[in-house]
Amino acid sequence: MRGRTFWVADCRVIYALYSISAPGFFILFSFGEAQTNAIATLSSGVVSLILILVGARYFGLLGALAGNAGYLGTLLMNVFGLRKVEVALRHYIGWMVVPLLGLVAALLAGYFCKTTSGGELASCLAGRRPLVLVSCAPTQRRVG
């Protein structure tokens, strides 16, 4: 079960990283570059769908979850948007370090601390009790 929890956590990380492309998205729209947004979004979507198809075929559900990483190509909108406002990419990355370190800290806490209650982070970090931030409990359904 540990492996399944890890992959679901990875999928949530992918979705969290999508939001980082929002500044580029809105910058490009404000400069009238809707076509650039459309190209980046559609091409990333096609790559993601292909990876989901291949991943699901050969690796099942976990492969399909990992295939979502193809949509991270939308991060290119930030590069294009930053060029429009003449901000160096290294400055933007510098601004994003602290929020990304917070994401990494939450992932590490969730990976090493395991329980079903999310309200026990302090106990977990103190070493008294494990904590789970992401749970992947299988559900059983009867088809009949």
C-alpha positions in Angstrom: 0.0 0.0 0.0 3.0 2.3 0.6 3.7 2.5 -3.2 0.1 3.4 -4.1 0.1 6.2 -1.5 3.3 7.5 -3.0 1.9 7.6 -6.5 -1.3 9.4 -5.5 0.9 11.9 -3.7 2.9 12.4 -6.9 -0.4 13.0 -8.8 -1.4 15.7 -6.3 2.1 17.3 -6.7 1.5 17.4 -10.4 -1.8 19.2 -9.9 -0.2 21.6 -7.4 2.5 22.4 -10.0 -0.1 23.2 -12.6 -1.1 26.3 -10.6 2.4 27.7 -11.0 1.6 28.3 -14.7 -1.2 30.8 -13.8 1.0 33.9 -13.8 2.2 33.2 -17.3 -1.3 32.4 -18.5 -2.7 35.7 -17.3 0.4 37.8 -18.4 0.0 36.4 -21.9 -3.7 37.1 -22.0 -3.1 40.7 -20.9 -0.7 41.2 -23.7 -3.1 39.7 -26.3 -1.3 36.4 -26.7 -4.3 34.1 -26.5 -2.9 32.1 -29.3 0.3 31.3 -27.4 -1.8 30.2 -24.4 -3.9 28.0 -26.7 -0.9 26.4 -28.3 0.9 25.7 -25.0 -2.3 24.4 -23.3 -3.5 22.2 -26.3 0.0 20.7 -27.0 0.5 20.0 -23.3 -3.0 18.4 -23.2 -2.2 16.2 -26.2 1.1 15.1 -24.7 -0.6 14.4 -21.4 -3.4 12.3 -23.1 -0.8 10.2 -24.9 1.2 9.6 -21.7 -2.0 8.7 -19.9 -3.0 6.2 -22.7 0.5 4.6 -22.7 0.8 4.7 -18.9 -2.6 3.1 -18.4 -2.0 0.4 -21.0 1.3 -0.7 -19.5 1.2 0.3 -15.9 -2.5 0.6 -15.1 -4.0 3.3 -12.9 -0.6 4.4 -11.6 0.7 4.8 -15.2 -2.4 6.9 -16.0 -1.7 9.1 -12.9 1.9 9.6 -13.9 0.8 10.5 -17.4 -0.6 13.7 -16.1 2.9 15.0 -15.9 2.7 15.8 -19.6 0.5 18.7 -18.8 3.4 20.4 -16.9 4.4 21.7 -20.4 2.0 24.5 -19.6 4.8 25.9 -17.4 6.2 27.2 -20.7 3.6 29.9 -20.5 5.6 31.4 -17.6 8.7 31.6 -19.7 6.8 33.3 -22.5 5.0 35.6 -20.1 8.1 36.6 -18.3 9.7 37.6 -21.6 6.8 39.9 -22.2 7.2 41.7 -18.9 11.0 41.6 -19.2 11.6 39.6 -16.0 14.5 37.2 -15.9 13.6 33.6 -15.4 16.1 33.3 -12.6 14.3 36.1 -10.6 11.0 34.3 -11.0 12.6 31.0 -9.8 14.1 32.9 -6.9 10.6 34.1 -5.9 9.2 30.6 -6.2 11.8 28.9 -4.0 10.1 29.5 -0.7 6.6 28.3 -1.8 8.2 25.2 -3.4 10.2 24.5 -0.3 6.9 24.5 1.7 5.5 22.0 -0.8 8.5 19.8 -0.4 8.3 20.0 3.4 4.6 19.0 3.3 5.4 16.1 1.0 8.3 14.8 3.2 6.1 15.1 6.3 3.3 13.2 4.5 5.7 10.5 3.3 7.5 9.8 6.5 4.6 10.3 8.9 1.7 7.9 8.5 -1.7 7.8 10.2 -5.3 8.4 9.2 -5.9 11.6 11.1 -4.6 14.9 9.5 -4.9 16.8 12.8 -1.9 15.0 14.4 1.0 16.6 12.6 2.6 18.0 15.8 2.5 14.5 17.3 4.0 13.0 14.2 6.8 15.6 13.9 7.6 15.1 17.6 8.1 11.5 16.8 5.3 10.1 18.9 2.8 9.2 16.2 2.9 8.7 12.4 0.8 10.9 10.1 -0.7 10.4 6.6 -1.3 13.5 4.5 -2.4 11.4 1.5 -4.3 8.2 1.9 -5.2 5.7 -0.8 -7.5 3.3 0.9 -9.1 0.9 -1.6 -12.9 0.8 -1.8 -14.9 -2.3 -2.5 -18.0 -2.1 -4.6 -20.3 -4.9 -5.5 -21.4 -5.0 -9.1 -24.5 -6.9 -9.5 
